């Protein structure tokens, strides 16, 4: 987030003081995307993702099974996201893909943040899925209570 702030400020001061640094908008976007993806796993572990638990709250004794089903689906989806994110970064490296903006950045460099964040999210879901088998019924391990705001 600090890098995003720095790039945005460079762009602003560049316009005010009449100097130009190529790619400030693109680099700010790359940093924002990386920050978003790198925060996904920690946000999940802290229980701060938006979850719709209406069905789970009223499922009674079926809740542990439904939680495991949801986590299994999350492992599958996040695994696909991680696979294709890593694959995208690798293919961008192999094909020497560059940004179409005026900075001509090699795209695999900013795509690494997305790929690493997606892999970490997948690992967090795998951890939660495995730990759901060892937690007491109805209680997720190390999971704080969901926030209600």
N, C-alpha and C positions, 0 to 999 in steps of 0.2 A: 504494500500500500504506500509505503514511503517512496518507492521508486516511481509509482504512478504520480504521486504528488510532485516529485522532482521534475518529471517530464512535462507535466501540465504547466508548472511554474516556468520552466524554460521556454515553453511555447508562448506563454503570456508575456513574459519579460522580453522575449525576442521581438514580439510585435510592438511593444511599447518603446524599446530601445533601438529598434530598427536593425536587428540582426536576425539571421535565419539559421536554425539548426534543422537539417533535413530529418524527417521521420518522427518528430516529437509526438504527433498524434498517434502514429502507429505504435511507437514504443509504449506510450501510456496505455493503449489498448492491450498490448501484449502483457504488460505488467498486471493490469486489472484481471485479465483472463487467468493468468497464472495464480494470482492471489485467490481468486474465487475457487479454482480447482484444488489448490493446495489446502484450503480451509475445509473442504468437504468432509474428510475423515474425522477431524477433530470435532467438527460441529455435530456429526452423527454420534460420536462417542459421548459427547456432553448432553445428548438428548435434545438438541435445539433445532433439529429439522422439523418441518411441519409434518405432522402425522395425523391422519384421520382415524381415530380409534373408536368411532361410534360402534362399529360392528364388533370389534374386539372387546369393548367394555361390557357388551351384553351377550357375550358368547358363553359365559359360565365355565363349565368344566372343559369346554373345547378350546379355551384361550391358549394354553401352551402349544397345542397342535397348530392352531391358526398363526400364532407368532412364528413358529418354526417354518411354516409354509411361506409366510411373508418374507422371512429372512432368506429362505432358499431362493425365492424369486429375486430378491435383491442381490444375492450373490451371483445369480445368473446374469441379470441385467448389468450389474457393475462389472462383472467379468468381461462381458461383451464390450462395454464402453472402454475398459482398460485395454483390451486386446486391439480394438480398432484405433484407439488413440496412440498406442505405441507403434502400431503398424503405419499410421499416417505420418508420424514423425520420422520413422525409418525410411519410408518411401520418399518423403521430402528430402531426406539426406541423400539417398541413392540417386534420385533424379535431379539433384541440385536445384530444387524449387526455390525461387526467390519471390519476395513480396512485389506486388504490382504497384505499391506506393512509391514515392520518390526516394525512399531510403534503400530499396533493393536488398533487404535483409534476407539471409537464408532462413527459410521458414521452419526448418527443423529446430532451430534454436529456441524460438518462443513456444513451439509445440511441445517441448520437453516438459514445461511446467504443467500443461494439461495432462500429458501422459503420466507423469509422476503422481499428480493428484488423483487421477482415475485409478491407478494401481493401489495407492494408499486407501482409497475409499473401498475398493474391492477387498483388500485385506481386513479392513475394519468390519465389513459385513461378514466375511468368513469367520473372524474371531467371535463376533456376536452370535453367529449361527452355531458354532461349536460350543460356546459357553451356554447357549440356551438349553443344551442337553444336560448340563451339570447344575443348573440353577434350581432352587426350590420352586415348586409349582406356583405359577402366577407371578414370579418375581424375576426380572432380568438381572444378571449379575452386574455390579458396578454401574448400573444405569441410574442416574439421578431422576427424580420425579419430573415429568414433563412440565414445562413452564406454561402457565395460563396467564395471558396478558390481555 
